[in-house]
């Protein structure tokens, strides 16, 4: 039985659908949902990155909580939220062992072949490497 689902959340329609799916599942299974939003820093020096992370972290967590409450007002007691800096696929996969996650729910965003090749696919990366069940919500 699935008791602790992880949702990779970036604010997109696909991630909103994934969150709502995970909440519905948690309600049925009397489980919980861990929502992780990953900030990927790609440019700037170490000092610029540190300043940006410290400045935006607290504010972004509160914005994320507010957004999730707007989607599912009655689900606050089912949800754990964290904002993490890193590579989305790696961060999501690291959550499995760190927090006892037994299921991953991710949204699928339609991209062309070129965009997938250039940017990669978080869902594809997670599907290829996860050792727990993964649900991709379209």
N, C-alpha and C positions, 0 to 999 in steps of 0.2 A: 504494500500500500504506500502510495506517495504521501509523505508527510511534510516535506520542506522543499518547495519549488523555488528556483532562482529565475528571476526575470532580468534580462539585460534591457535597460530602459534609456532611450535617447530622446524621448518626446515626440517621435514620429507616430503616424497613424498605426503603423505596424506594431510598434512597441506598446502603444495604448491597448491594442487588441490582445497582445500577448499578456499584458498585465491583467486585463479583465478575464481572460481565459484562466490564468493562474489563480485569481481570486475565486472564481466559480469552483474550480477544482479543490481549492483549500476549504471552501465551505462544505463541499460534499464529503471530503475525506477528514474533516476536522484537523486540517494542517495549517501551515503558515507559508508566507511568501516573503522571500528576500529579494528586494529590488535594488539593483546595482546600476548606477549611472557612471559610465567611464569617460573621463576627460583625457583625451590624447593630445599631448603637447608635442608639436612637430617642429616648431621654429623658435629661435631665440636662444640666448645663453642660459646658463644655469641660474644666474641671479634673476633674470627676467622670468624664468619659469617658476622659481620659488616665490617671487612676489605675486605672480598671477595666481598661483595655487592658494596661497594664504589669503589673498584678498577675495577670491571668488568662492572658496569652499563653503563657508558657513552660509552665505547668501544663497548659493545654488542648492544646498541641502534643503533649506526652508522652501525655496521655490518648488523643488521636487515634491516635498511633502504636500504642499498646497495643491499642486497639480494632481497628485494621486488621490487626495481627499475629494477633489472635484469629480473625479471619475467614479470613485466608489466610496461615498461618504460613510458608509457603515462598516468599512473594512479596516479601519485604523488599527484595531487590536489584532489583526492578522498579519500585519506588514512590518518588516524590518527594512530600513533604508540605509544605503551607504553610497557615498561618492568616492570614487577611486581614480587615481591618475595612472595611466598605463596603456597598454595595447588591449583593445576590447576582448579579443578572443582569449588571450592569456589571462586577463583579469577574471573573466567569467569561469574559466576552467580552474583557476586557483581557488575559487570559492567552494568547490566541491569538498575538498579535504578540510579546508579551514573552518567551514561552518556546517558540515554534515548534510550538505545538499544532496537530495536523492532524485532530483528531476530538474531539468532546465527547460525554460520556455523562452523562445526568442521569436521576434517578428521577422518576416521576410519582406525585403524591399526589392521591388523589380528594378533591375539595372540591366543595361545592355552588356554584351560580352566584353567590350572594351573597358567599361567602367569596372567590371568584376576583375579583369586582368590587372588594371592599374591600381585599384584600391583594395582588391581582395574582397572576400565575403566573410563577415563575422559568422553568419549562420553555417556556411560551408566549413569554416575552420573548426567551429565548435562541434558540428556533426562528425567530422573526421577524427577528432581527438577525445571526445568525452567518453567516459566509461559509466555514465548513468544515462537513463532515457532522456531523449531530447524531443521536444515538441516544437515544430516550426509552424507558427500561426501566420496565415496569409490574410 
